[in-house]
């Protein structure tokens, strides 16, 4: 077997037609990956690295002719961020003699799609704790579909199946559940889920989840996550296209950057994890989250999940866009309750349903007394604040009912509570909204036991509300304007 000298490895690097570096990869006594260094580089690698380094360097540019000396023999982290995923593939290529070819979206980090090719190097070394691999790469501004498609047949087959599932006639949530379940089984993981985020509202939602043998409810687990934990993921993926935890060393590395998140992983007995972002127009809109997968097939799992995430991104983006449109068309932007347009549509639908299938229901009308006085004396900002507080009170009391802002100062509630329970809510509202100088509701309500005539019930409730309003102005005539 050939003796691996610097001259021999340098010559092999120079034979590459693309950017190439021979990497020295250390194996630590515990069998894990140690230091990784650029051992020998070719001219293309030197030029690319120089352009990257010189562009970010402050002051005078380094001398190109001697720039090689600042790379060879240096840790790869001398100028680049530490990347556990990269270290793993280098270790596999150098020590496990695996041939690795990956094509990943690194546009958020470098502005390019990156194809990484790693080849093991066989030969005798002076240090038994050092092995070598060739690292070559190509960059593309736009995705090269040919490179993207060059995956193993079983991965390609699974990804095609997932894409077909996304294109069927099922509802969005149903398709997501099917893909999530298939992903969990394919990766032999304990749990898989799809999470969307809304940065404007600082919130997130688990839109699908699959757990082995359904032993737990993954949405219930995520319900205890503060938004700050999900927010921390974006900082972690700024320097990589995915987060992979395959062992305790990776766990500790992530723990140093996101201790609160790792605490939840340990609490839930998570020992391995893959987190891949959904990116749309340069922004993260969600994540694919898989725990306790088969780490013996890490490369296959990583490639599969990143490919599926690429296609899921457009589906999730479209869903969020439609969701936002629906929100904007149905929700009053000031108070957060449903708007009049939504009320009209719902009343039409409910009227028809109740006509054919009558059942008990309640209607409540709530009109703010003295809003005009508040606007006149305190300005419209104060009036808006009153409307917001009033809506918040109604949402707090009528938690399971639909609340609509029917007009400027008028709210309508349609409820299927029992008559007794609805009247208890009415009384609580009267107690908490009876300040003539601030929040004071004129209230009218009606309970329909069996007629199923929603519009008639709304008319009766409206008439009762106006009687209550007139009583208020008889008591506080100065408020009438």
C-alpha positions as CSV (number, residue, x, y, z in Angstrom):
1,X,0.0,0.0,0.0
2,X,1.3,3.4,-1.0
3,X,2.8,5.7,1.7
4,X,0.6,8.8,1.9
5,X,3.1,11.8,1.7
6,X,2.2,15.4,1.3
7,X,3.7,15.4,-2.2
8,X,1.5,12.4,-3.3
9,X,-1.7,13.9,-1.8
10,X,-0.9,17.3,-3.3
11,X,-0.5,15.7,-6.7
12,X,-3.8,13.8,-6.4
13,X,-5.6,17.1,-5.5
14,X,-4.0,18.9,-8.5
15,X,-5.4,16.2,-10.8
16,X,-9.0,17.2,-9.9
17,X,-10.7,19.3,-12.6
18,X,-12.8,21.0,-9.8
19,X,-12.0,22.6,-6.5
20,X,-10.3,19.9,-4.3
21,X,-8.7,19.6,-0.9
22,X,-7.3,16.5,0.7
23,X,-8.5,16.6,4.3
24,X,-6.8,15.0,7.3
25,X,-9.3,13.6,9.7
26,X,-8.4,12.7,13.2
27,X,-10.0,9.9,15.1
28,X,-10.1,10.5,18.9
29,X,-9.5,7.8,21.4
30,X,-13.3,7.4,21.9
31,X,-13.7,6.7,18.2
32,X,-15.3,10.1,17.4
33,X,-14.3,12.7,14.9
34,X,-11.4,15.0,16.0
35,X,-9.7,17.8,14.2
36,X,-10.2,18.2,10.4
37,X,-7.5,20.1,8.5
38,X,-7.0,21.3,4.9
39,X,-3.9,19.1,4.3
40,X,-3.3,19.7,0.5
41,X,-5.3,21.9,-1.9
42,X,-5.3,22.4,-5.6
43,X,-5.1,25.7,-7.5
44,X,-8.9,26.0,-8.1
45,X,-9.6,25.5,-4.4
46,X,-7.0,28.1,-3.5
47,X,-8.5,30.6,-5.9
48,X,-12.1,30.1,-4.7
49,X,-11.0,30.2,-1.1
50,X,-8.9,33.3,-1.7
51,X,-11.9,35.1,-3.3
52,X,-14.1,34.2,-0.3
53,X,-11.4,35.2,2.2
54,X,-10.3,38.3,0.4
55,X,-13.9,39.6,0.0
56,X,-14.4,39.3,3.8
57,X,-11.0,40.4,4.9
58,X,-10.6,43.9,6.3
59,X,-7.8,46.2,5.2
60,X,-5.1,45.0,2.7
61,X,-5.8,41.8,0.8
62,X,-3.5,38.8,1.5
63,X,-0.8,37.9,-1.0
64,X,-2.2,35.4,-3.4
65,X,1.1,33.6,-4.2
66,X,1.6,32.8,-0.5
67,X,-2.1,32.4,0.4
68,X,-1.8,28.6,0.2
69,X,0.4,28.8,3.3
70,X,-2.6,30.2,5.3
71,X,-4.8,27.3,4.3
72,X,-2.8,24.1,4.2
73,X,-2.3,22.6,7.6
74,X,-5.0,24.8,9.1
75,X,-8.2,23.6,10.8
76,X,-11.1,23.9,8.5
77,X,-12.7,26.1,11.2
78,X,-9.9,28.7,11.0
79,X,-12.1,30.8,8.6
80,X,-15.3,28.8,8.4
81,X,-18.0,28.0,11.1
82,X,-17.9,24.6,12.7
83,X,-20.3,22.3,10.9
84,X,-21.2,18.9,12.6
85,X,-22.8,17.7,9.4
86,X,-19.7,18.4,7.4
87,X,-17.5,16.7,10.0
88,X,-19.7,13.6,9.9
89,X,-19.4,13.1,6.2
90,X,-15.6,13.7,6.3
91,X,-15.2,11.1,9.0
92,X,-17.3,8.6,7.1
93,X,-15.3,9.1,4.0
94,X,-11.9,9.1,5.6
95,X,-12.4,6.3,8.2
96,X,-15.3,4.3,7.0
97,X,-14.2,4.5,3.4
98,X,-17.6,5.7,2.1
99,X,-18.1,7.5,-1.2
100,X,-20.4,10.5,-0.5
101,X,-22.1,12.8,-3.0
102,X,-24.6,15.4,-1.7
103,X,-26.3,18.3,-3.3
104,X,-27.7,20.8,-0.9
105,X,-29.3,24.2,-0.8
106,X,-26.7,26.5,0.9
107,X,-28.0,29.7,-0.7
108,X,-28.8,31.3,2.7
109,X,-25.2,30.8,3.8
110,X,-23.1,31.2,0.6
111,X,-25.6,32.3,-2.1
112,X,-25.0,29.0,-4.0
113,X,-26.3,25.4,-4.3
114,X,-23.4,23.2,-3.3
115,X,-22.4,19.8,-4.5
116,X,-20.0,18.1,-2.1
117,X,-18.1,15.0,-3.3
118,X,-16.0,13.1,-0.8
119,X,-13.8,10.2,-1.7
120,X,-11.8,8.0,0.7
121,X,-8.0,7.9,0.3
122,X,-6.3,4.6,1.0
123,X,-2.7,4.3,2.0
124,X,-0.2,4.1,4.9
125,X,0.0,7.1,7.3
126,X,2.6,8.1,9.8
127,X,0.0,8.8,12.4
128,X,-2.5,5.9,13.0
129,X,-5.0,8.4,14.3
130,X,-5.1,10.2,11.0
131,X,-6.9,9.2,7.8
132,X,-7.5,11.2,4.6
133,X,-10.3,11.9,2.2
134,X,-10.6,14.1,-0.9
135,X,-13.2,16.9,-0.6
136,X,-14.4,18.4,-3.9
137,X,-17.2,20.8,-4.5
138,X,-19.1,22.7,-7.2
139,X,-21.3,25.8,-6.8
140,X,-24.4,26.7,-8.7
141,X,-26.3,30.0,-8.4
142,X,-29.5,28.2,-9.4
143,X,-30.5,24.6,-8.6
144,X,-29.1,22.1,-11.1
145,X,-31.9,19.6,-11.5
146,X,-29.5,17.0,-12.9
147,X,-27.4,17.1,-9.8
148,X,-30.4,17.3,-7.6
149,X,-31.9,14.2,-9.2
150,X,-28.7,12.1,-8.9
151,X,-29.7,10.2,-5.8
152,X,-30.1,6.5,-5.1
153,X,-33.1,4.7,-6.6
154,X,-34.8,4.1,-3.2
155,X,-34.6,7.7,-2.2
156,X,-35.8,8.9,-5.6
157,X,-38.7,6.4,-5.4
158,X,-39.7,7.7,-1.9
159,X,-39.5,11.4,-2.9
160,X,-41.6,10.8,-6.0
161,X,-44.2,9.0,-3.8
162,X,-44.2,11.9,-1.4
163,X,-44.7,14.4,-4.3
164,X,-47.6,12.4,-5.7
165,X,-49.2,12.4,-2.3
166,X,-48.9,16.2,-2.2
167,X,-50.6,16.5,-5.6
168,X,-53.6,14.4,-4.9
169,X,-57.1,15.7,-4.1
170,X,-56.9,15.3,-0.4
171,X,-57.1,18.2,2.0
172,X,-53.8,19.9,2.9
173,X,-53.7,18.5,6.5
174,X,-54.6,15.0,5.3
175,X,-51.7,15.0,2.7
176,X,-49.3,16.4,5.3
177,X,-50.2,13.6,7.8
178,X,-49.7,11.0,5.1
179,X,-46.3,12.4,4.1
180,X,-45.2,12.7,7.7
181,X,-46.2,9.2,8.5
182,X,-44.3,7.8,5.5
183,X,-41.2,9.8,6.4
184,X,-41.2,8.5,10.0
185,X,-41.4,4.9,8.7
186,X,-38.8,5.4,6.0
187,X,-36.3,7.0,8.3
188,X,-37.2,4.4,11.1
189,X,-37.6,7.3,13.5
190,X,-39.7,7.5,16.6
191,X,-41.5,10.7,15.7
192,X,-41.9,13.1,12.8
193,X,-43.7,16.4,12.5
194,X,-44.2,19.4,10.3
195,X,-44.1,22.8,12.0
196,X,-45.1,26.2,10.5
197,X,-44.1,29.5,12.0
198,X,-45.6,33.0,11.9
199,X,-43.0,35.6,12.8
200,X,-45.5,38.4,12.7
201,X,-47.5,36.9,15.5
202,X,-44.5,35.1,17.1
203,X,-46.3,31.8,17.0
204,X,-46.0,28.3,15.5
205,X,-48.3,25.4,14.7
206,X,-47.8,21.7,14.4
207,X,-49.8,20.9,11.3
208,X,-49.0,17.2,11.2
209,X,-47.3,14.6,13.4
210,X,-46.7,10.9,13.4
211,X,-45.4,8.9,16.4
212,X,-44.4,5.2,16.5
213,X,-47.4,3.1,17.8
214,X,-49.2,6.4,18.6
215,X,-47.8,6.3,22.2
216,X,-48.0,10.0,22.6
217,X,-49.5,13.2,21.2
218,X,-46.8,15.2,19.5
219,X,-49.0,18.3,19.4
220,X,-49.4,18.1,23.1
221,X,-45.6,18.0,23.6
222,X,-45.1,21.0,21.4
223,X,-47.9,22.9,23.2
224,X,-45.4,23.3,26.1
225,X,-42.7,24.9,23.9
226,X,-42.4,28.6,24.2
227,X,-42.0,30.4,20.9
228,X,-38.4,31.4,21.9
229,X,-37.3,27.8,21.4
230,X,-38.6,27.6,17.9
231,X,-37.2,31.0,17.2
232,X,-33.7,29.7,18.3
233,X,-33.7,27.2,15.5
234,X,-33.3,30.0,12.8
235,X,-30.0,31.0,14.4
236,X,-28.8,27.4,14.3
237,X,-29.6,26.9,10.6
238,X,-28.0,30.1,9.5
239,X,-24.7,28.3,9.1
240,X,-26.0,25.0,7.8
241,X,-28.8,23.7,5.7
242,X,-30.0,21.3,8.4
243,X,-29.5,20.5,12.1
244,X,-28.5,16.9,12.7
245,X,-27.9,15.3,16.1
246,X,-26.6,11.8,15.9
247,X,-24.8,11.3,19.2
248,X,-24.1,12.9,22.6
249,X,-21.2,14.9,21.1
250,X,-23.6,16.6,18.7
251,X,-26.1,17.1,21.4
252,X,-23.6,18.9,23.6
253,X,-22.5,21.1,20.6
254,X,-26.1,22.2,20.0
255,X,-26.6,22.5,23.8
256,X,-23.9,25.1,23.9
257,X,-25.8,27.2,21.4
258,X,-29.5,26.5,22.4
259,X,-29.5,25.1,26.0
260,X,-33.3,25.7,26.5
261,X,-34.1,23.6,23.4
262,X,-31.8,20.8,24.3
263,X,-33.3,20.7,27.8
264,X,-36.6,19.8,26.2
265,X,-35.0,17.2,24.0
266,X,-33.4,15.5,27.1
267,X,-36.7,15.7,28.9
268,X,-38.4,13.8,26.1
269,X,-35.6,11.2,25.7
270,X,-34.5,12.5,22.3
271,X,-31.0,11.2,21.4
272,X,-31.0,11.8,17.7
273,X,-32.7,14.5,15.6
274,X,-32.9,16.0,12.1
275,X,-34.3,19.5,11.7
276,X,-34.7,20.9,8.2
277,X,-36.1,24.3,7.4
278,X,-38.7,25.1,4.8
279,X,-37.4,28.1,2.9
280,X,-39.6,30.3,0.7
281,X,-38.2,33.4,-1.0
282,X,-35.3,33.4,1.4
283,X,-37.4,33.2,4.5
284,X,-37.9,30.3,6.9
285,X,-41.6,29.4,7.1
286,X,-41.5,26.1,8.9
287,X,-39.5,23.0,9.7
288,X,-39.5,19.2,9.2
289,X,-38.7,17.8,12.7
290,X,-37.7,14.1,13.1
291,X,-36.5,12.5,16.3
292,X,-34.7,9.3,17.2
293,X,-34.1,8.1,13.6
294,X,-31.8,5.3,12.5
295,X,-28.4,6.8,12.8
296,X,-26.8,3.9,10.9
297,X,-28.3,5.3,7.7
298,X,-27.5,8.9,8.4
299,X,-26.6,10.0,4.9
300,X,-29.7,8.4,3.4
301,X,-31.9,10.0,6.0
302,X,-30.3,13.4,5.5
303,X,-30.6,13.3,1.7
304,X,-34.2,12.1,1.8
305,X,-35.4,14.6,4.4
306,X,-33.7,17.5,2.6
307,X,-35.2,16.5,-0.7
308,X,-38.7,16.1,0.7
309,X,-38.3,19.4,2.6
310,X,-37.5,21.2,-0.7
311,X,-40.8,20.1,-2.2
312,X,-42.8,20.5,1.0
313,X,-41.6,24.2,1.2
314,X,-43.8,25.2,-1.7
315,X,-46.8,23.4,-0.4
316,X,-46.4,24.9,3.1
317,X,-45.9,28.4,1.5
318,X,-49.1,28.0,-0.5
319,X,-51.0,26.8,2.5
320,X,-49.8,29.8,4.7
321,X,-50.7,32.2,1.9
322,X,-54.2,30.9,1.6
323,X,-54.5,30.8,5.4
324,X,-53.4,34.5,5.6
325,X,-55.9,35.5,2.9
326,X,-58.7,33.8,4.8
327,X,-57.6,35.5,7.9
328,X,-57.5,38.9,6.3
329,X,-61.0,38.4,4.7
330,X,-62.6,37.1,7.9
331,X,-61.0,38.8,10.9
332,X,-61.3,42.3,12.1
333,X,-57.7,43.6,12.2
334,X,-58.2,45.9,15.1
335,X,-59.9,43.6,17.6
336,X,-58.9,40.1,16.3
337,X,-62.5,38.8,16.3
338,X,-64.4,37.9,13.2
339,X,-65.6,40.7,10.9
340,X,-69.0,41.5,9.5
341,X,-68.2,39.8,6.2
342,X,-67.5,36.6,8.0
343,X,-70.6,37.0,10.1
344,X,-72.8,37.4,7.0
345,X,-71.4,34.2,5.4
346,X,-71.7,32.2,8.7
347,X,-75.2,33.4,9.3
348,X,-76.2,32.3,5.8
349,X,-74.7,28.9,6.3
350,X,-76.1,28.5,9.9
351,X,-79.6,29.7,8.9
352,X,-79.8,26.9,6.3
353,X,-78.5,24.2,8.6
354,X,-80.8,25.2,11.4
355,X,-83.7,25.3,9.1
356,X,-83.3,21.7,8.2
357,X,-81.9,20.5,11.6
358,X,-83.2,22.8,14.3
359,X,-81.4,22.7,17.7
360,X,-81.1,25.1,20.6
361,X,-78.9,28.2,20.1
362,X,-78.3,31.6,21.6
363,X,-77.7,35.1,20.0
364,X,-76.2,38.0,21.9
365,X,-75.8,41.6,20.8
366,X,-73.3,43.8,22.7
367,X,-73.1,47.5,21.9
368,X,-70.6,49.9,23.6
369,X,-72.3,52.8,25.2
370,X,-70.6,56.1,25.0
371,X,-67.9,55.2,22.4
372,X,-68.5,58.5,20.7
373,X,-67.9,60.4,23.9
374,X,-64.6,58.5,24.4
375,X,-63.6,59.4,20.8
376,X,-64.5,63.0,21.2
377,X,-62.8,63.5,24.6
378,X,-59.8,61.2,24.3
379,X,-59.3,60.9,20.6
380,X,-59.8,57.9,18.3
381,X,-56.7,56.2,19.8
382,X,-58.6,55.9,23.1
383,X,-61.7,54.7,21.2
384,X,-59.6,52.0,19.4
385,X,-58.2,51.0,22.8
386,X,-61.7,50.6,24.2
387,X,-62.7,48.4,21.3
388,X,-59.6,46.2,21.7
389,X,-60.2,45.8,25.5
390,X,-63.9,45.1,24.9
391,X,-63.2,42.4,22.3
392,X,-60.6,40.8,24.7
393,X,-63.2,40.7,27.5
394,X,-65.7,38.9,25.2
395,X,-63.1,36.5,24.0
396,X,-62.2,35.7,27.6
397,X,-65.8,35.1,28.7
398,X,-67.2,33.5,25.5
399,X,-64.2,31.2,24.9
400,X,-66.0,28.6,22.8
401,X,-68.3,30.8,20.9
402,X,-67.9,32.8,17.7
403,X,-67.6,36.5,18.2
404,X,-68.1,39.0,15.4
405,X,-67.6,42.8,15.2
406,X,-70.8,43.6,13.3
407,X,-70.2,47.4,13.2
408,X,-68.2,50.2,14.7
409,X,-69.1,49.6,18.3
410,X,-71.3,46.5,18.0
411,X,-70.4,42.8,18.6
412,X,-72.5,39.8,17.9
413,X,-72.1,36.3,19.5
414,X,-73.8,33.1,18.2
415,X,-73.5,30.3,20.7
416,X,-74.7,26.7,21.1
417,X,-74.3,26.7,24.9
418,X,-77.2,25.8,27.1
419,X,-79.5,28.6,28.0
420,X,-78.3,28.6,31.6
421,X,-74.6,28.7,30.7
422,X,-75.1,31.4,28.1
423,X,-77.0,33.6,30.6
424,X,-74.2,33.1,33.2
425,X,-71.8,34.5,30.6
426,X,-74.1,37.4,30.0
427,X,-74.2,38.2,33.7
428,X,-70.5,38.0,34.0
429,X,-70.1,40.4,31.0
430,X,-72.6,42.9,32.7
431,X,-70.5,42.8,35.9
432,X,-67.2,43.4,34.2
433,X,-68.4,45.9,31.6
434,X,-70.5,48.4,33.6
435,X,-68.2,51.4,33.9
436,X,-70.1,54.4,32.4
437,X,-66.8,56.3,32.0
438,X,-65.1,53.5,30.1
439,X,-66.5,50.1,29.1
440,X,-70.2,49.6,29.4
441,X,-72.1,47.2,27.2
442,X,-75.7,47.5,26.2
443,X,-76.7,43.8,25.9
444,X,-79.5,42.0,24.3
445,X,-79.8,38.3,23.9
446,X,-82.3,35.7,22.8
447,X,-82.4,31.9,23.3
448,X,-84.1,29.8,20.6
449,X,-85.1,26.3,21.8
450,X,-86.5,24.7,18.6
451,X,-87.6,27.0,15.8
452,X,-84.3,27.1,14.1
453,X,-84.9,30.7,12.8
454,X,-81.5,32.4,13.3
455,X,-82.4,35.7,11.6
456,X,-85.5,36.1,13.7
457,X,-83.5,35.4,16.8
458,X,-81.0,38.0,15.8
459,X,-83.7,40.6,15.4
460,X,-85.1,39.8,18.8
461,X,-81.6,40.1,20.4
462,X,-81.0,43.4,18.6
463,X,-84.3,44.8,19.8
464,X,-83.5,43.8,23.4
465,X,-80.1,45.4,23.1
466,X,-81.6,48.8,22.0
467,X,-84.0,48.7,25.0
468,X,-81.0,48.2,27.2
469,X,-79.1,51.0,25.5
470,X,-82.1,53.4,26.0
471,X,-82.1,52.5,29.7
472,X,-78.4,53.5,29.9
473,X,-79.0,56.9,28.3
474,X,-82.0,57.5,30.5
475,X,-79.6,57.0,33.5
476,X,-76.7,58.8,31.9
477,X,-78.2,61.4,29.5
478,X,-74.9,63.3,29.2
479,X,-73.5,60.3,27.4
480,X,-76.0,60.5,24.5
481,X,-74.4,62.3,21.5
